[in-house]
Amino acid sequence: MVLGPWISLTLDATLLGLEAQSVIGMRLSQIAMGQGSPAEAQLMVAEKMLAFMDAATTVAAGGSAHKVVKSYRRRVQANARRLHLA
């Protein structure tokens, strides 16, 4: 039994969870300080719908769970960079 791919997936999924919590914290901080905008809220919803569609397409085309998690991580990391600069 090869555990390498499972360990890699577990690590990436854990990092995704931590990174997502960081982005959520940044967004909540901005809202609490009155810096949130309706455009940001709309962007959050649109991003989630697009990410879900991409994930479903990846899985339907035979892609792996690891590929889906990596894609989500890229999106979350991009949001973190954008929010950190805002």
Residue, then its C-alpha position, 0 to 999 in steps of 0.5 A: m500500500v502506497l501512502g504518499p498520495w494520501i499523505s500529500l492530499t491530506l497535507d494539501a487539504t489541511l493547508l486549504g482549510l487553514e488558508a481558507q480560514s485566514v481569508i475568512g478572517m480577513r474578510l470579516s475584519q474588513i466588514a467589521m471595520g466598515q471596509g467591506s463592500p457589496a461588490e466583495a460579497q458578490l465576488m465571494v458568491a460568484e467565486k464559490m459557484l465558479a470553483f464548484m463548477d470547475a471542481a465538478t468538471t474536473v471530477a467528471a473528466g476523471g480528475s483526482a481529488h488532489k487536483v481539485v484541492k490544489s485548484y481550490r488552494r490556488r484560488v484561496q491564495a489569490n484571494a489572500r494576496r488580493l485582500h492583503l493588498a486591499 
